[in-house]
Amino acid sequence: MAQKMLLVFVSVIMGLFSYARLNQTFNLMPVPALVKVNAGRVGISGQFRVAVTGKPNSRMYSEASRFVRRLSNKTGIFLDMQGYVTSNDTDTTSTLLINIQRPGLLKLDEDESYTLEIHTGKIRITTVTDLGAIHGLETLLQLVSADAAGYYFPGVSIRDNPRFAWRGLLLDVALHFMPVDVVKRTLDGMAAVKMNVLHLHLCNDQGFRVESKLFPRLQQMASDGIFYTQQEINTIVNYAAQRGIRVVPEFVVPAHTTAILTAYPEFASVKKTYQLQRYFGVFDPVMDPTNEKLYPFLEKLFTEMSSLFPDDYFHIGGDENTGKDWAAVPHIKAFMKVHGMKTTMDLQTYFNQRLLPIIKKTGKKMIGWDEVLQPGLPKEITIQSWRGNEAFYSSVRKGYKAILSYGYYIDLIQPASYHYLNDPIPDSVKLTEIQKNFILGGEATMWSELVTPVTVDSRIWPRTAAIAERLWSPKTVNNVDDMYRRLDIVSLQLESLGLQHLSYKQVLMRRLCNGYNTKPLEVLVSVLEPLKIYERNEGDTMYTVFSPFTKLADIASPDQEVPRIFNEQVEAFLINLSTISEKEIRDKLILWQENNVAFKHLLLNSPALSEASLLSENLSALAAAGLEALQYIHDKKTADTEWLKQKIAIATSAKQQGGRCEIQVVNAIQKLVERVTIL
Ligand code: ACM
């Protein structure tokens, strides 16, 4: 009996132990649905071999070969035994054995699950489709570990599948064009974090970015010569398919069409000549839905464009129609009256109803931004929500399929934690299971008003990896500290793939500093973030497509690590007053205080940096105030109200923006100041 009790006791303890281990996230991002730690490991040596069995397709072999190259590059081990993984590689005693039942289809709801078993000496990836196997290989690469004995894969059993079927990234190539290479590296990054939809925003007021053979005026007159040839679109679509990623094209109508109307003004509501828009924002030009010739034009254009994109879905935009040009024209007003339409939104619904059969005829499913959700909208249209959660939940409650982008606007420079905690189905929202099933997933949106091919990676990565996790991993995976821990690691893995979100800074700083010495700028920039939400493109700086995006606000990136860690250190210090925290804080304050002298030298050689001079002075003064406060706290001395007033004034000045940036450590330093006892 006692022995049995002991056994029960031991197994309960073991159970708790393995439960704790179950929660291990290693450095995986996204965290798999289920992870169990096994005893043992698989050492990585030159003998490493991959075999594929089951019913693989050519994609499986080339992705397996790419895996071998990446593993070799990561570890520096010569994996020369196997240049390429081919159909000859079926030896089931190979280190890594992949078994797949069938090639995956690039369709919504395709099986992307995989199991990954790592036991001493052998690794097994078992899946239904090769798409699952591709995800499994990414997980395996993220598991590569090292210790004194060398590189190895830790023993684990993983069962994994995505929470949402639609895990997308919108890349806007209209406002600022992104060459094919940028798109390719973006796709590599997406695959690394198991995203599966690239939404290409292909035209807007600033340009139409795809070659049309039927309507060549579009690229000739409405692109500044900057567009993808149809061959290049083919290259992008194939590259994405190779990574298991669908490409959904967006051709926005009826508003945001200045470019189309520049080429074909006869389809405009207001009859005049149009020119490509050089600014960014919301403009009045809009197609005329009462013009019957518009529909055959759109049918031909969309049939041609949709033939370039094999995906089932086609996005027609539908956002940000001011309605002003409709309301301004007598024949449109008369049309609305005859048809009993009270608002311009009614007219837009009419337009969408006309559009739907056109899109269906091309064999596609139609998606629109949440503005299209109006009474009378056919249920088969999928809604992409961006203006708030309301439209999202009312879409699914009304029986529309929906994709969430609200809360995933990565162009708005918000921290990864904000996006990460934006769950598509929060506890606060009550939905039935049927309603939940209408939620396809979500999409991060990289609008390109303020980015160029040089800077765009720094706005997408690494934060998008946190969104990828939100859309893939179980809802219960929501520990922000652990997310940041892993995000730092994933950021370097993304860099290894060729993404330039870290390295571009050095390039821009050297140019801005006119030389190799960039250290003082680096110190300053490390505490700066660009103005957030829509603030950067307001006030005295209105950017155009021709503006230089090579300045302070472009080098500064979102969610900077230095202020994040500093803020945490100050929070901790104010609770525990530990000498370790105090030293870390003091070291940084000294660095920031002293930096201004060196920064002033840089200014002599770089007129472009002058917009940063006030920020540098403010940071220095702020750091000096922080040092004084730290000393008072350390000495347990009191200060007077005049001292406090002065320091608060310094903090207030430091909150002012400069060079379209803000200092991110003001609040933390102000908290130190406010901690000082005042007599
Ligand atoms: C949008 O951001 N206008 C969809």
Boltz pocket constraint, residues with backbone or C-beta under 6 A from the ligand:
constraints:
  - pocket:
      binder: B
      contacts: [[A, 319], [A, 320], [A, 369], [A, 386]]
      max_distance: 6.0
